[in-house]
Amino acid sequence: MRRLLAPAGAVAAGLLFCLLPAQSASARSPECAARTPGGPVRVTADCTDPLYNRPVIDGETDHEAPVPHRRVSGHFDGTGVKFTIYLPPRSRWDGRFYQYVYPLQDENATDHSISFGADSGAYTVQITGTAGYRADAAAAKFAKTVAADYYKGHRRIFGYIYGGSGGSYQTIGAMENTTGVWDGAVPFIPGVPTSTPNNFFVRAFARLVLQDDAEQIADAVSPGGSGDPYTGLSEVERAVLREVTRMGVPLRAWQDPSYVLGLHDPQGLLGFAGVVRAMDSTYADDFWSKPGYLGTEQSELGDLIRAAKVDHRSVITEIGTTEQNEPKSLTLDSAPRSTSGLDFTVYRSDGTRVGMLKGSLAGKVFTLDSGNPQEVLDALKVGATLRMDNRWSLALTTYHRHQVPDRPGFYAWDQFRDGNGQPLYPQRPVQVGPQVSLGVSGQGTHTGRITGKMIMVANLLDSDAFPWDADWYARQVRSALGDESFADNFRLYYNDNADHTGPHAPHLINYAGVVEQALRDVSAWAEHGTTPPASTRYSVTDSQITVPGKAEARRGVQPVIDLTAGGRTRIEVPAGTPVTFKAKIRTPPATGRVVSTAWDFKGDGTFTTRPFGPPREAVEVRVTFTYTTPGTYFPALRAVAQRDGDADTPFAQIPNLGRMRVVVR
């Protein structure tokens, strides 16, 4: 990448340019403040945030890649927060900016984001990830000043914020608690105040009880399956599958059971265990000793939980050390039957508890992690005891039962209420999810009182941020704004065949193009009053979101594919028999045209593009393939739509899949 460095004088001038106005502005502008003590800070176009009131430009450079642009980098003095502004040439700028937010990102936008911004007539803003929206708002406001100087114009600058997962909390918090900073937003794969940690612990509960049945469930919900995942399950297994489904785990997400169950997650979906232990330290003790908890419940499920419990004590017989004579491994006189989800606690030989030890167990050898407390390391002696137990990890799998929200509307928890609306199980003194949500969103409480246009994007196979989360927030917006204003300011688009993380399995699509189109649509909506396509139509039953099978009825922006062979979605044929596939592809009204199709006959994710003619709203294709090897296959047709019918652009390409089952004898 060619870098054209700005002259030193220009950088110095930039430093003065950004520091002096910030100081003088703070003297004449009101300070951004919360309306209520401890509440979210209200940020306006004119107020000065006392935390981010000293923006400093560190450098300005011109770049030719990925597209020509001026790159302005800087930081907010005294905060550690960095920002970068990517300014395309004036000829490619239409008076707007896009700003991606996520709590764990850095200040460097991806090449694709920079290119997409320029292609959409926008400059791009990105900052170091923070909690909340205040630093993002400060960067957005300062970037407007930089852009106004760079483009030498007096036109109004429109802004749009977008973010997914944890970034959805920030995006929603921003649109509920700022005015005059952004004109619209696209939160995607959104969570709600109850999502973390409950969505993950629920799946750990499913893993505990249903792991051996996972493939059977997957087959039932896959194309051409029975459609009944409960067949063949025991009564307790049926009850657990029903519980986690009503909590919101999408049944069709079980097509990838290893992901749903977190089998490849090193933390076993319990990554927020430390948060719960810090906020609710007596939970595990109560779970195993008090009535109303599964640890003491006299039932088949209670027996299953107690049978899985490990509480093992081993004596240290040998200590391996580093060259610096620091302990690195422990040899034990015995080992527990299971090593899953264990906590490790050191006791002195006299039985005195010292503290927790971090590391991993393999057989009778325990290997220490780095960062263990010195007090615990000093207590590691031959003859000391290492307690290994999974009391917390087991207890957390049903933590959701004891987190029934006080706030109405969270219908996934209705299964844990009696006829009078009271919780069936003991409730903990703190609701962890809302506290986590407050921290990530900047004390925002998901009121639904948005201050600009919003298009929300959610995925029907998302087992991290459940699909019903988006419906819940849509209801908050409708309640806050009223029906008419809701229709004028909010859209919700659901993507089929998409989960939280993207196309990591053959049955999943890349939903990034839908987010890009939503950004373009929300821009046109805010700037020109151009009404975007209608929201996806859907229904909610037992916290499961379902959509109509036809594009005209489903709406939204994603094409719909009807793929069959012999008029069916499941066929059985002898090896060597040609199979003719037929597909009908439709785009929802006024959402674009189909621009490409590709086939994956074996269902392994290897797609081959096949032309079908010019882009159009309705496409019918037919192709024949011969299977020579016996087995079960899930052939797929991927169709991509684009608003302008542009097959060559890399932006705002909206895919979907049509899938079926072929059993070859």
C-alpha positions as CSV (number, residue, x, y, z in Angstrom):
1,M,0.0,0.0,0.0
2,R,1.4,3.4,-1.0
3,R,1.5,6.0,1.8
4,L,1.8,9.7,1.0
5,L,2.8,11.3,4.2
6,A,1.4,14.7,5.1
7,P,4.0,17.4,5.7
8,A,5.0,17.9,9.3
9,G,3.5,21.3,9.3
10,A,0.2,19.9,8.3
11,V,0.2,17.5,11.2
12,A,1.2,20.2,13.6
13,A,-1.6,22.4,12.3
14,G,-3.9,19.4,12.7
15,L,-2.9,19.1,16.4
16,L,-3.7,22.8,17.0
17,F,-6.9,22.5,14.9
18,C,-8.3,19.7,17.1
19,L,-7.1,20.9,20.5
20,L,-8.0,24.5,20.6
21,P,-11.6,24.3,19.4
22,A,-12.2,21.4,21.9
23,Q,-11.0,23.6,24.7
24,S,-13.0,26.6,23.6
25,A,-16.1,24.5,22.8
26,S,-16.2,23.1,26.4
27,A,-16.3,26.7,27.7
28,R,-19.4,27.6,25.7
29,S,-21.2,24.2,25.3
30,P,-23.2,22.5,28.0
31,E,-21.7,19.3,29.4
32,C,-23.3,16.0,28.4
33,A,-25.0,14.6,31.5
34,A,-27.4,11.9,32.6
35,R,-31.0,12.9,33.2
36,T,-31.2,10.8,36.3
37,P,-28.4,9.8,38.7
38,G,-26.7,6.6,37.4
39,G,-28.6,6.7,34.2
40,P,-27.3,6.9,30.6
41,V,-25.6,10.1,29.6
42,R,-27.6,12.1,27.1
43,V,-25.3,13.2,24.2
44,T,-26.5,15.9,21.9
45,A,-24.9,17.5,18.9
46,D,-23.9,20.6,21.0
47,C,-22.9,19.2,24.4
48,T,-19.3,18.3,25.4
49,D,-18.6,15.0,26.9
50,P,-16.2,15.6,29.9
51,L,-14.6,12.2,29.3
52,Y,-13.8,12.7,25.6
53,N,-13.3,16.5,25.3
54,R,-9.7,16.5,24.0
55,P,-9.4,14.9,20.6
56,V,-5.9,14.9,19.2
57,I,-5.0,14.2,15.6
58,D,-1.8,12.1,15.5
59,G,-1.4,11.9,11.7
60,E,-2.9,12.4,8.3
61,T,-1.9,10.2,5.4
62,D,-3.2,9.7,1.8
63,H,-3.7,6.1,0.6
64,E,-4.5,4.5,-2.7
65,A,-5.7,1.1,-1.3
66,P,-8.2,-0.3,-0.8
67,V,-9.6,2.8,-2.5
68,P,-8.2,6.3,-2.6
69,H,-8.8,8.0,0.7
70,R,-7.3,10.4,3.3
71,R,-6.7,8.6,6.6
72,V,-6.9,10.7,9.8
73,S,-5.7,9.0,13.0
74,G,-5.9,10.3,16.5
75,H,-6.9,9.7,20.1
76,F,-8.8,11.3,23.0
77,D,-6.2,12.6,25.4
78,G,-6.1,10.8,28.7
79,T,-8.4,8.0,27.7
80,G,-6.5,5.4,25.7
81,V,-9.3,5.6,23.1
82,K,-8.0,5.9,19.5
83,F,-10.0,6.8,16.4
84,T,-9.5,6.6,12.6
85,I,-11.4,8.5,10.0
86,Y,-11.3,7.3,6.4
87,L,-12.2,10.1,3.9
88,P,-12.8,9.2,0.3
89,P,-12.3,12.0,-2.4
90,R,-14.9,14.7,-2.6
91,S,-16.1,13.3,-5.9
92,R,-17.1,10.0,-4.1
93,W,-18.7,11.6,-1.0
94,D,-22.4,12.1,-0.8
95,G,-22.6,13.8,2.7
96,R,-22.7,10.8,5.1
97,F,-20.6,8.6,7.2
98,Y,-20.8,5.0,8.5
99,Q,-19.5,4.0,11.9
100,Y,-19.1,0.4,13.0
101,V,-19.0,-0.3,16.8
102,Y,-18.1,-3.3,18.9
103,P,-16.7,-3.5,22.4
104,L,-13.6,-5.5,21.6
105,Q,-12.5,-4.0,18.2
106,D,-9.5,-1.7,17.6
107,E,-9.5,1.6,15.7
108,N,-8.7,0.0,12.3
109,A,-11.5,-0.5,9.9
110,T,-11.3,-3.4,7.5
111,D,-10.5,-2.8,3.8
112,H,-14.0,-4.0,2.9
113,S,-15.6,-1.5,5.3
114,I,-13.6,1.3,3.9
115,S,-14.4,0.3,0.3
116,F,-18.1,-0.2,1.1
117,G,-18.3,3.2,2.7
118,A,-16.7,4.9,-0.3
119,D,-18.9,3.0,-2.7
120,S,-21.9,4.2,-0.7
121,G,-20.8,7.8,-0.7
122,A,-19.7,7.7,2.9
123,Y,-16.6,8.3,4.9
124,T,-15.8,5.6,7.6
125,V,-15.2,6.2,11.3
126,Q,-14.0,3.6,13.8
127,I,-12.6,3.7,17.3
128,T,-11.0,1.5,19.9
129,G,-13.7,-0.7,21.4
130,T,-15.3,0.7,24.6
131,A,-18.3,0.0,26.8
132,G,-21.3,2.1,25.8
133,Y,-21.6,4.7,23.1
134,R,-20.1,7.9,24.5
135,A,-16.6,7.5,23.0
136,D,-18.3,6.6,19.7
137,A,-20.5,9.7,19.9
138,A,-17.5,11.9,20.6
139,A,-15.6,10.4,17.6
140,A,-18.6,10.9,15.4
141,K,-19.0,14.5,16.3
142,F,-15.3,15.3,15.9
143,A,-15.2,13.4,12.6
144,K,-17.9,15.8,11.3
145,T,-15.6,18.7,12.1
146,V,-12.7,17.0,10.3
147,A,-14.8,16.1,7.3
148,A,-16.3,19.6,7.0
149,D,-12.8,21.0,6.9
150,Y,-11.6,18.4,4.4
151,Y,-14.5,18.7,2.0
152,K,-14.7,22.5,2.4
153,G,-18.5,22.5,2.3
154,H,-21.3,23.7,4.5
155,R,-23.7,20.8,3.7
156,R,-25.3,18.8,6.6
157,I,-23.4,15.6,7.3
158,F,-25.6,12.5,8.0
159,G,-24.3,9.7,10.2
160,Y,-25.2,6.0,10.7
161,I,-24.0,3.7,13.4
162,Y,-24.1,-0.1,13.1
163,G,-22.9,-3.0,15.2
164,G,-23.6,-6.7,15.9
165,S,-23.8,-8.9,18.9
166,G,-22.2,-6.8,21.7
167,G,-22.1,-4.0,19.2
168,S,-25.9,-4.2,19.0
169,Y,-26.1,-3.1,22.6
170,Q,-23.9,-0.1,21.9
171,T,-25.9,0.8,18.8
172,I,-29.3,0.6,20.6
173,G,-27.9,2.5,23.5
174,A,-26.6,5.2,21.1
175,M,-29.9,5.6,19.3
176,E,-31.9,5.8,22.5
177,N,-29.6,8.3,24.3
178,T,-28.2,10.7,21.7
179,T,-29.7,13.3,19.4
180,G,-28.0,15.0,16.5
181,V,-25.1,12.6,16.4
182,W,-26.4,9.8,14.1
183,D,-29.5,9.9,11.9
184,G,-30.0,6.1,11.7
185,A,-28.7,2.8,12.8
186,V,-28.5,-0.9,11.9
187,P,-28.1,-3.1,15.0
188,F,-27.7,-6.7,13.9
189,I,-27.8,-10.2,15.5
190,P,-29.1,-8.2,18.5
191,G,-29.1,-9.3,22.2
192,V,-31.5,-8.1,24.8
193,P,-31.0,-7.4,28.6
194,T,-31.5,-11.1,29.4
195,S,-29.3,-12.6,26.8
196,T,-26.0,-12.7,28.6
197,P,-25.2,-15.1,30.3
198,N,-28.5,-17.0,30.0
199,N,-28.4,-17.8,26.3
200,F,-25.1,-19.6,26.7
201,F,-25.9,-21.4,30.0
202,V,-29.1,-22.7,28.5
203,R,-27.1,-24.4,25.7
204,A,-24.7,-25.9,28.3
205,F,-27.8,-27.4,29.9
206,A,-28.8,-28.9,26.6
207,R,-25.3,-30.3,26.2
208,L,-25.4,-31.9,29.7
209,V,-28.6,-33.8,28.9
210,L,-28.9,-34.1,25.2
211,Q,-25.4,-34.5,23.8
212,D,-25.9,-38.2,23.0
213,D,-29.1,-37.4,21.2
214,A,-27.7,-34.4,19.2
215,E,-27.3,-36.2,15.9
216,Q,-30.8,-37.7,16.1
217,I,-32.2,-34.2,16.7
218,A,-30.1,-32.8,13.9
219,D,-31.4,-35.3,11.4
220,A,-35.1,-34.6,12.4
221,V,-34.7,-30.8,11.8
222,S,-32.6,-31.1,8.6
223,P,-34.2,-30.9,5.1
224,G,-36.1,-34.0,4.4
225,G,-36.1,-35.0,8.1
226,S,-39.1,-36.1,10.1
227,G,-39.6,-32.6,11.5
228,D,-40.2,-34.1,15.0
229,P,-37.0,-33.8,17.1
230,Y,-38.7,-35.3,20.1
231,T,-39.2,-38.8,18.7
232,G,-37.1,-41.4,20.5
233,L,-36.2,-39.2,23.4
234,S,-36.8,-40.2,27.0
235,E,-39.3,-38.1,29.0
236,V,-36.5,-36.2,30.8
237,E,-34.8,-35.5,27.5
238,R,-38.0,-34.3,25.9
239,A,-38.6,-32.0,28.8
240,V,-35.1,-30.5,28.5
241,L,-35.4,-30.0,24.7
242,R,-38.7,-28.4,25.2
243,E,-37.3,-26.1,27.9
244,V,-34.3,-24.9,25.9
245,T,-36.5,-24.5,22.8
246,R,-38.9,-22.3,24.7
247,M,-36.0,-20.3,25.9
248,G,-35.2,-19.6,22.3
249,V,-32.6,-22.0,21.0
250,P,-33.8,-22.3,17.4
251,L,-34.7,-25.9,16.6
252,R,-33.3,-25.7,13.1
253,A,-29.9,-24.5,14.6
254,W,-29.5,-28.1,15.7
255,Q,-28.4,-28.9,12.1
256,D,-25.0,-27.9,13.5
257,P,-25.2,-29.6,16.9
258,S,-21.6,-29.1,17.8
259,Y,-22.1,-25.4,17.6
260,V,-25.4,-25.3,19.5
261,L,-23.9,-27.4,22.3
262,G,-20.5,-25.6,22.4
263,L,-18.5,-28.8,21.9
264,H,-15.6,-26.8,20.5
265,D,-15.9,-23.9,22.9
266,P,-12.9,-24.1,25.3
267,Q,-15.0,-22.6,28.1
268,G,-18.0,-24.9,27.5
269,L,-20.4,-22.0,27.0
270,L,-19.6,-21.0,30.6
271,G,-17.4,-18.0,29.8
272,F,-19.5,-15.7,32.0
273,A,-19.2,-18.0,35.0
274,G,-16.8,-15.6,36.6
275,V,-19.3,-12.7,36.3
276,V,-22.0,-14.8,38.0
277,R,-19.6,-15.9,40.8
278,A,-18.6,-12.3,41.5
279,M,-22.2,-11.0,41.5
280,D,-24.0,-14.1,43.1
281,S,-21.3,-15.8,45.1
282,T,-23.6,-18.1,47.1
283,Y,-25.5,-19.6,44.1
284,A,-23.7,-22.9,43.9
285,D,-24.0,-23.6,47.6
286,D,-27.7,-22.8,47.5
287,F,-28.1,-25.0,44.3
288,W,-26.8,-28.1,46.1
289,S,-28.4,-27.5,49.5
290,K,-31.7,-25.7,49.3
291,P,-35.1,-26.7,48.0
292,G,-36.3,-25.4,44.7
293,Y,-33.0,-26.0,42.9
294,L,-32.3,-28.9,40.6
295,G,-29.4,-30.0,42.8
296,T,-31.8,-31.1,45.5
297,E,-34.9,-31.8,43.4
298,Q,-36.1,-35.4,43.8
299,S,-36.7,-36.2,40.2
300,E,-35.1,-38.1,37.3
301,L,-33.5,-34.9,36.1
302,G,-32.3,-34.1,39.6
303,D,-30.8,-37.6,39.8
304,L,-29.1,-37.0,36.5
305,I,-27.5,-33.8,37.8
306,R,-26.3,-35.3,41.0
307,A,-24.9,-38.3,39.1
308,A,-22.8,-35.9,37.0
309,K,-21.4,-34.1,40.1
310,V,-17.7,-34.4,40.8
311,D,-16.1,-33.5,44.1
312,H,-12.7,-35.1,44.4
313,R,-9.7,-34.4,46.7
314,S,-6.2,-35.5,45.7
315,V,-3.0,-35.2,47.7
316,I,0.0,-33.6,45.9
317,T,2.8,-36.2,45.8
318,E,5.3,-34.3,43.6
319,I,5.9,-30.8,42.3
320,G,7.6,-30.0,39.0
321,T,9.3,-26.6,38.7
322,T,10.7,-24.3,36.2
323,E,14.3,-23.2,35.9
324,Q,13.4,-20.3,38.2
325,N,12.1,-22.8,40.7
326,E,8.5,-21.8,40.2
327,P,5.9,-24.6,40.3
328,K,4.7,-25.7,36.8
329,S,3.1,-29.1,37.4
330,L,1.6,-31.2,40.2
331,T,1.6,-35.0,40.4
332,L,-1.5,-36.2,42.3
333,D,-2.2,-39.5,44.1
334,S,-5.6,-39.9,42.4
335,A,-7.7,-38.3,39.7
336,P,-11.5,-37.7,39.3
337,R,-13.6,-39.7,36.8
338,S,-14.3,-36.6,34.7
339,T,-12.3,-33.5,34.0
340,S,-15.0,-31.4,32.4
341,G,-15.9,-28.1,34.0
342,L,-13.7,-28.5,37.1
343,D,-12.6,-25.9,39.6
344,F,-9.3,-26.4,41.4
345,T,-8.9,-25.3,45.0
346,V,-5.7,-25.6,47.1
347,Y,-5.9,-26.7,50.7
348,R,-2.9,-26.9,53.1
349,S,-2.1,-30.2,54.7
350,D,-4.0,-29.1,57.8
351,G,-7.2,-28.6,55.8
352,T,-7.0,-24.8,55.6
353,R,-8.4,-23.4,52.3
354,V,-5.9,-21.2,50.4
355,G,-7.6,-20.3,47.1
356,M,-8.3,-21.2,43.5
357,L,-5.7,-22.5,41.1
358,K,-5.8,-22.1,37.3
359,G,-4.6,-24.9,35.1
360,S,-5.5,-28.2,33.4
361,L,-5.7,-31.8,34.4
362,A,-4.5,-34.8,32.3
363,G,-4.6,-38.1,34.2
364,K,-2.9,-37.5,37.5
365,V,-0.8,-34.5,36.3
366,F,-2.0,-31.0,36.8
367,T,-0.3,-28.3,34.7
368,L,-0.4,-24.8,36.0
369,D,-1.5,-21.8,33.9
370,S,0.3,-18.5,34.2
371,G,-1.1,-15.7,36.4
372,N,-1.9,-17.8,39.5
373,P,-1.9,-15.8,42.8
374,Q,1.4,-15.9,44.6
375,E,-0.3,-16.9,47.9
376,V,-1.7,-20.0,46.2
377,L,1.6,-20.9,44.6
378,D,3.4,-20.6,47.9
379,A,1.0,-23.1,49.4
380,L,1.8,-25.8,46.9
381,K,3.7,-28.3,48.9
382,V,3.9,-32.1,48.9
383,G,1.1,-33.3,51.1
384,A,-1.2,-30.4,50.3
385,T,-4.6,-31.1,48.9
386,L,-6.1,-30.2,45.5
387,R,-9.9,-30.2,45.5
388,M,-11.4,-30.7,42.0
389,D,-15.1,-30.2,41.6
390,N,-17.7,-29.2,39.0
391,R,-20.3,-27.9,41.5
392,W,-20.4,-24.4,39.8
393,S,-20.4,-25.6,36.2
394,L,-23.3,-27.9,36.8
395,A,-25.2,-25.4,38.8
396,L,-24.9,-22.7,36.1
397,T,-26.6,-24.9,33.5
398,T,-30.0,-24.1,35.1
399,Y,-29.2,-20.5,36.3
400,H,-31.8,-19.2,33.8
401,R,-34.6,-20.8,36.0
402,H,-33.6,-18.5,38.8
403,Q,-33.4,-15.3,36.6
404,V,-37.0,-14.8,35.7
405,P,-37.1,-11.1,34.7
406,D,-39.1,-8.6,36.7
407,R,-39.6,-6.6,33.6
408,P,-42.7,-7.7,31.6
409,G,-42.5,-8.9,28.0
410,F,-39.8,-11.6,28.2
411,Y,-42.1,-14.4,27.1
412,A,-39.4,-17.0,27.0
413,W,-39.5,-17.1,30.8
414,D,-43.3,-17.7,31.0
415,Q,-42.6,-21.4,31.3
416,F,-41.1,-20.7,34.7
417,R,-44.2,-18.9,36.0
418,D,-47.3,-20.3,37.7
419,G,-50.9,-19.3,36.9
420,N,-50.6,-16.1,38.9
421,G,-47.4,-15.1,37.1
422,Q,-45.2,-15.9,40.0
423,P,-41.8,-17.7,39.5
424,L,-41.9,-21.5,40.0
425,Y,-38.3,-21.5,41.4
426,P,-36.4,-19.5,43.9
427,Q,-35.1,-16.3,42.4
428,R,-31.6,-14.9,43.0
429,P,-31.0,-11.5,44.6
430,V,-29.5,-10.1,41.4
431,Q,-30.5,-10.4,37.8
432,V,-27.1,-10.7,36.0
433,G,-28.3,-10.2,32.4
434,P,-29.7,-6.7,32.8
435,Q,-26.5,-5.7,34.7
436,V,-24.3,-7.0,31.9
437,S,-26.5,-5.2,29.4
438,L,-26.3,-1.9,31.3
439,G,-22.5,-2.1,31.2
440,V,-22.2,-2.9,27.5
441,S,-24.8,-0.4,26.3
442,G,-23.7,2.5,28.4
443,Q,-26.4,2.3,31.1
444,G,-29.0,2.0,28.3
445,T,-32.1,0.0,29.3
446,H,-33.6,-0.9,25.9
447,T,-36.5,1.5,26.2
448,G,-37.4,1.5,22.5
449,R,-37.4,5.3,22.4
450,I,-35.1,5.6,19.4
451,T,-34.2,9.0,18.1
452,G,-33.7,8.2,14.4
453,K,-34.4,5.6,11.7
454,M,-33.5,2.0,12.6
455,I,-33.3,-1.2,10.6
456,M,-32.7,-4.3,12.7
457,V,-31.2,-7.5,11.2
458,A,-31.6,-10.9,12.9
459,N,-30.9,-14.5,11.9
460,L,-33.3,-17.4,12.2
461,L,-30.6,-20.0,13.1
462,D,-28.8,-17.8,15.7
463,S,-28.2,-19.8,18.9
464,D,-26.1,-17.0,20.4
465,A,-28.5,-14.1,20.1
466,F,-31.9,-15.9,19.9
467,P,-34.2,-14.8,17.0
468,W,-36.9,-13.8,19.4
469,D,-34.6,-11.1,20.8
470,A,-35.3,-9.0,17.8
471,D,-39.0,-9.4,18.1
472,W,-38.8,-8.4,21.8
473,Y,-37.0,-5.1,20.9
474,A,-39.4,-4.4,18.0
475,R,-42.2,-4.6,20.6
476,Q,-40.4,-2.1,22.8
477,V,-40.1,0.4,19.9
478,R,-43.7,0.0,19.0
479,S,-44.8,0.5,22.6
480,A,-42.6,3.6,22.9
481,L,-43.3,5.3,19.6
482,G,-46.9,4.1,18.8
483,D,-48.0,2.3,15.7
484,E,-47.7,5.2,13.2
485,S,-44.3,6.4,14.3
486,F,-43.1,2.8,14.6
487,A,-43.9,2.2,10.9
488,D,-42.1,5.5,10.0
489,N,-38.9,4.7,11.9
490,F,-38.4,0.9,12.3
491,R,-37.9,-2.2,10.2
492,L,-36.9,-5.7,11.1
493,Y,-35.4,-8.1,8.6
494,Y,-34.9,-11.8,9.4
495,N,-32.4,-13.9,7.4
496,D,-33.0,-17.5,6.9
497,N,-30.2,-20.0,6.9
498,A,-27.9,-17.7,8.9
499,D,-26.6,-17.9,12.4
500,H,-24.5,-15.6,14.6
501,T,-21.0,-16.0,13.1
502,G,-21.4,-16.5,9.4
503,P,-21.0,-19.3,6.8
504,H,-18.9,-21.7,9.0
505,A,-21.0,-24.7,7.9
506,P,-22.3,-25.7,4.4
507,H,-26.0,-24.9,5.4
508,L,-25.2,-21.3,6.4
509,I,-25.0,-18.1,4.4
510,N,-23.0,-14.9,4.8
511,Y,-25.4,-12.2,6.0
512,A,-23.1,-9.3,5.7
513,G,-24.7,-8.1,2.4
514,V,-28.0,-7.7,4.2
515,V,-26.4,-5.4,6.8
516,E,-24.8,-3.4,3.9
517,Q,-28.2,-3.0,2.1
518,A,-29.8,-2.1,5.4
519,L,-27.2,0.7,5.9
520,R,-28.0,2.0,2.4
521,D,-31.7,1.8,3.0
522,V,-31.6,3.5,6.3
523,S,-29.5,6.3,4.7
524,A,-32.0,6.9,1.9
525,W,-34.8,6.7,4.5
526,A,-33.3,9.4,6.7
527,E,-32.0,11.7,4.0
528,H,-34.7,11.5,1.3
529,G,-37.7,9.9,2.9
530,T,-37.3,6.8,0.7
531,T,-39.4,4.1,2.4
532,P,-37.4,0.9,2.7
533,P,-38.9,-2.5,2.0
534,A,-41.4,-3.9,4.5
535,S,-40.3,-5.8,7.6
536,T,-40.2,-9.5,7.4
537,R,-43.5,-11.1,8.3
538,Y,-43.2,-13.8,11.0
539,S,-45.0,-15.5,13.9
540,V,-43.8,-16.4,17.4
541,T,-44.8,-19.7,19.0
542,D,-43.0,-21.0,22.2
543,S,-40.2,-18.4,21.5
544,Q,-39.6,-19.9,18.0
545,I,-39.7,-17.5,15.0
546,T,-41.2,-18.8,11.8
547,V,-41.6,-17.1,8.5
548,P,-43.9,-17.7,5.5
549,G,-42.6,-19.9,2.7
550,K,-43.3,-17.5,-0.2
551,A,-41.3,-14.4,-0.8
552,E,-44.4,-12.3,-1.5
553,A,-45.8,-13.2,1.9
554,R,-42.5,-13.2,3.8
555,R,-41.3,-9.8,2.7
556,G,-38.0,-8.5,4.1
557,V,-35.1,-8.4,1.6
558,Q,-33.9,-12.0,1.2
559,P,-34.7,-14.1,-1.8
560,V,-36.7,-17.3,-1.2
561,I,-35.8,-20.6,-2.9
562,D,-38.1,-23.6,-3.4
563,L,-35.8,-26.5,-4.3
564,T,-37.3,-30.0,-5.1
565,A,-36.6,-33.1,-7.1
566,G,-39.6,-34.9,-8.4
567,G,-41.7,-32.4,-6.6
568,R,-40.3,-33.5,-3.2
569,T,-37.7,-32.3,-0.7
570,R,-36.5,-35.8,0.0
571,I,-35.9,-38.6,-2.5
572,E,-34.3,-42.0,-2.5
573,V,-32.5,-43.3,-5.6
574,P,-30.1,-46.1,-6.6
575,A,-26.5,-45.1,-7.2
576,G,-26.0,-44.0,-10.8
577,T,-29.5,-42.7,-11.3
578,P,-29.7,-39.1,-12.7
579,V,-31.5,-36.7,-10.4
580,T,-33.2,-33.7,-11.9
581,F,-33.5,-30.7,-9.5
582,K,-35.9,-27.8,-10.0
583,A,-35.9,-24.5,-8.2
584,K,-38.0,-21.4,-8.1
585,I,-36.3,-18.3,-6.8
586,R,-38.2,-15.1,-5.9
587,T,-37.2,-11.8,-4.4
588,P,-39.6,-10.0,-2.2
589,P,-41.4,-7.1,-3.9
590,A,-39.2,-4.1,-4.7
591,T,-36.0,-5.5,-3.2
592,G,-33.9,-6.2,-6.2
593,R,-33.1,-9.0,-8.7
594,V,-31.5,-12.4,-8.6
595,V,-28.0,-12.0,-10.0
596,S,-26.3,-15.3,-9.5
597,T,-26.9,-19.0,-8.7
598,A,-24.5,-21.7,-7.6
599,W,-25.0,-25.4,-6.9
600,D,-23.5,-27.7,-4.2
601,F,-24.8,-31.2,-5.1
602,K,-23.0,-33.0,-2.3
603,G,-23.8,-30.6,0.5
604,D,-20.2,-30.1,1.5
605,G,-20.0,-26.3,0.9
606,T,-18.4,-26.6,-2.5
607,F,-20.5,-24.4,-4.8
608,T,-20.2,-24.2,-8.6
609,T,-21.7,-21.1,-10.3
610,R,-24.1,-21.8,-13.2
611,P,-25.5,-19.0,-15.4
612,F,-29.3,-18.6,-15.8
613,G,-29.6,-15.5,-17.9
614,P,-30.0,-11.8,-17.1
615,P,-30.8,-10.7,-13.6
616,R,-34.5,-10.7,-12.8
617,E,-36.9,-10.9,-9.9
618,A,-38.2,-14.4,-10.6
619,V,-35.9,-17.2,-11.8
620,E,-36.6,-20.9,-12.5
621,V,-33.7,-23.3,-13.0
622,R,-33.3,-27.0,-13.7
623,V,-30.2,-29.1,-13.5
624,T,-29.4,-32.9,-13.5
625,F,-26.8,-34.6,-11.4
626,T,-25.8,-38.2,-11.0
627,Y,-24.8,-39.6,-7.6
628,T,-22.4,-42.6,-8.0
629,T,-21.6,-43.3,-4.3
630,P,-24.3,-44.4,-1.8
631,G,-24.9,-42.1,1.1
632,T,-27.1,-39.2,2.4
633,Y,-26.6,-35.9,0.7
634,F,-28.0,-32.4,1.3
635,P,-27.7,-30.7,-2.1
636,A,-28.1,-26.9,-2.0
637,L,-28.8,-24.1,-4.4
638,R,-27.4,-20.7,-3.4
639,A,-29.1,-17.7,-5.0
640,V,-27.9,-14.1,-4.6
641,A,-30.0,-11.0,-5.1
642,Q,-28.8,-7.4,-5.4
643,R,-30.9,-4.3,-5.2
644,D,-29.6,-2.8,-8.5
645,G,-29.2,-6.2,-10.3
646,D,-25.5,-5.7,-10.2
647,A,-23.8,-9.1,-10.3
648,D,-20.3,-7.7,-10.3
649,T,-20.3,-5.5,-7.2
650,P,-19.0,-7.0,-4.0
651,F,-21.4,-5.0,-1.9
652,A,-25.0,-5.6,-0.7
653,Q,-25.2,-9.0,-2.2
654,I,-28.0,-10.9,-0.4
655,P,-27.9,-14.7,-0.5
656,N,-30.2,-17.5,0.5
657,L,-30.1,-21.3,0.2
658,G,-32.6,-23.9,-1.0
659,R,-31.8,-27.3,0.4
660,M,-33.2,-30.9,0.3
661,R,-32.2,-34.4,1.0
662,V,-31.1,-37.2,-1.4
663,V,-30.6,-40.7,-0.1
664,V,-28.5,-42.8,-2.5
665,R,-28.8,-46.5,-2.1
